[in-house]
Amino acid sequence: PMRQWMLKITAYADQLLDDLDDLDWPESVKEMQRNWIGRSEGAELQFKVVDMDGLETEFKFTVYTTRPDTIFGATYLVLAPEHPLLTTVVSEAQRKDAEEYKELSSRKSDLERTELQKEKTGVFSGCYARNPANGNAIPVWVADYVLGSYGTGAIMAVPAHDTRDHEFALKYGIPVTGVVTPDSNGSFSYSEKPYTGEGTMVNSASPISGLVISGLPNKVAASRVIDWLEETGNGMKKVNYKLRDWLFARQRYWGEPIPVVFSEDTGECIPISEAELPLTLPELDDFTPTATGEPPLAKAVSWVKVFDQACGKSLRRETNTMPQWAGSCWYYLRFMDPRNSEALVDKSKEMYWSPVDVYVGGAEHAVLHLLYARFWHKVLYDIGVVSTKEPFKCVINQGIILGEVQYVALKDSEGNFVSADSADATVNYTQESIPEEK
């Protein structure tokens, strides 16, 4: 684990999503950004852990779901291997298996863990939690298809209405309870495959909780469940995003230094004054990684250690550097006023040139450069540096040419290059492949 700098791009998630509608961009690029931001509406609800006697304990799992209507079909919970409560609630009989599984999962990337085609794996935690809708104590499993970084790191598993949960439940012999039936077919076989569409609620009423949604369309039922969760204190409506805050630190020499210092006494982070900007990298003969895990800048001892005469304190510079995005996210603004030594860009020039009329670039930048530049621009707009909410009015994706590039050269009878409309060229010419550098 390392202390890192993050930019809070998540605070702009809704703006980044909503403002896409006004852009003249390829629809495929806009859709990639929508999917990357991944806004979803659902509910957070509480499942209380129960002991061996079925009594509720002080511990509870908060789960996020986009399908609160299926709460009666939740027959087990799944925790991410890195869930903070796992080590507390796991039974002693299952502790060894859970710890080994956690270790194996830590070696996989998020992509490997969530790959739809991979075989689902997991281990039983040995503990149970109470489904608030019907009072049933359901088993708590640990599986790496749930990520600790998304939602709450725990899900209610509804195998009758989710493909991943269905596959997992069949593998480990967990009950499958259908609670949404297709309007066109009331005899759907949930054990054979899950039903993920819309329909009418069944098997969804409990005198214990007082929640009754059987017979309702599932969308109406979802709203009713959220109201019940908020009324009973078991949960609340929740909007979630796949987008995560932007890691903005690198442990390498090259890159813009981060212009802050830390107090040696208190650890307080202090921005350096504008008069000291731009902060430049010190010259280093050796910028290889350190043996201690610190960034290479830590080797520039005379640059790292600073004494503030005004306050009489010893200070230490930040030794992480910024990634390449620190320049690529706003270079277009500098093009508008490249020689300005007083400001990022003159306001009158920015108002004249902005936004960029046509931006030609590859679709491979859809969820990196193009998304980050939009976020950066919106921050500058909020602090009054730029006059537009969006940086690029129109984006065009160029094609990708594969293979060799062939050129045709026409020569006359004397070997001189001539144009295609030359009369002599039609009488006697040769066709050659010319090296690309010509």
Order of alpha helices (4+ residues) and beta strands (2+ residues): beta-alpha-alpha-beta-beta-beta-alpha-alpha-alpha-beta-beta-beta-alpha-beta-beta-alpha-beta-beta-beta-beta-alpha-beta-beta-alpha-alpha-alpha-beta-alpha-beta-beta-beta
